[in-house]
Amino acid sequence: MAQTHTFDRSLTRPVAAPEIGLVERYAAKFRKWRSRRAAIAQLHAMEDRHLQDIGISRSEIESVVYLAGKDPTRLRRG
């Protein structure tokens, strides 16, 4: 008598599938961080006169870069 085995396809999904999404999210966050750091370096390399032309001071560089694209009215307190 031969035994027949059934194969459950639900068990064939890769074990690491959820971790792939996690790695992709971390990679995206790293790329965003690296891009922001490059923008900060470029702005720091500019002369104060050029920064003034675009409306920021040297002390505001990181804030401007990290808050870029955010709604400033939602960031105010009070």
N, C-alpha and C positions, 0 to 999 in steps of 0.2 A: 504494500500500500504506500503510495506516494503522498506526501503531505503537500498541500498547496498553501502558499504564503501570499498574503495580500500586502501590497506596498502602500503605505499611507503617505501621500504626497505632501501633506501639511507638515510633515517632519523634515522635509528637504530644504526649507528656507534656511539661508545662512544664519548662523548664530550671531554673527557680528552686524547684522542689518541695522539694529537700532544704534549701534555705536558709530556707524558710518555717518548718520545724520549729526551726531554729536561732534565728530571730527570736522565735518563740513562747516558747522556753526563756529567752531573754534578757529578754523582756517579763515573764515570770512571776517571774524572779529580781529584776527591778527592782521589781515590785509588792510582793514579799515584803520587800525591803530598805526600801522606802518605808513599809510598814506597821510594820516594826520601829522605824524612826526615829521614827514618830509615837508609838508606845508609849513609847519612851525619853523623848521630849519630855514626854509626859503624866506619866510617873513623876517626872521632874525637876521638874515644876511642883508636885508635891505637897509638903506640909510633912513634915519629918522624923518628926513624931509619927504621921502617917498611914502613912508607909512602914514605921515600926516595927510598926504594927498589922497590916500584911500580911506582916511577917516578913522584910523586906529593909532593908539600909542603903543610903544614897545611893551608896556606892562599888560596890555590887553590881548596880546597875540594868542596865547593859549586859549583864553576864553572865547575869542572870536572863532578860532578853528574848531574847538569842541562843541560850540553852540551853533555852528553853521547849519542852516536848514531848519532850525527849531523856531517855533513861534515865540518871539520875545514877549508878547503880552501874556503868555501862559507861564513865563518864568518869573514874573514880578510878584512880589509878596505884598499883601496889604490891600 
